């Protein structure tokens, strides 16, 4: 019985150490909580999302995030995608509009995330949009998939 307790304690410490190490690699300077954008995100308040981690300000925000994701809230999903990009966990391959190769010099910052496009026309299309419309069009789940974003172990 003591051996089992000791093993459980050691395993718990190992999981915690790996989690904290992974969170330390991610720079959270200027990153805001997805659920409370007035508050700074904290490394110790994270949950797994699409192979990466999204960060919150408190213990309640991850619960609200999970409920909204489960309910299919497209805006909250786009905010999670934006945080994955802005923290460098998600790497882009393609244009979120056309699916063509993303090119340097076509970047647009959306919700703190720098997103590239295939051409000046797609860049202009993104620049014409504002607020939540822009966020959903450029970093919503469909656009995130079309842009070929790779997260975590899937990164190239």
Secondary structure as GFF3:
##gff-version 3
##sequence-region A 1 156
A	DSSP	alpha_helix	2	25	.	.	.	ID=ss1
A	DSSP	beta_strand	42	49	.	.	.	ID=ss2
A	DSSP	beta_strand	52	56	.	.	.	ID=ss3
A	DSSP	alpha_helix	59	70	.	.	.	ID=ss4
A	DSSP	alpha_helix	74	86	.	.	.	ID=ss5
A	DSSP	beta_strand	90	91	.	.	.	ID=ss6
A	DSSP	beta_strand	103	110	.	.	.	ID=ss7
A	DSSP	beta_strand	113	117	.	.	.	ID=ss8
A	DSSP	alpha_helix	120	128	.	.	.	ID=ss9
A	DSSP	alpha_helix	131	139	.	.	.	ID=ss10
A	DSSP	alpha_helix	141	146	.	.	.	ID=ss11
A	DSSP	beta_strand	150	151	.	.	.	ID=ss12
A	DSSP	three_ten_helix	152	154	.	.	.	ID=ss13
###
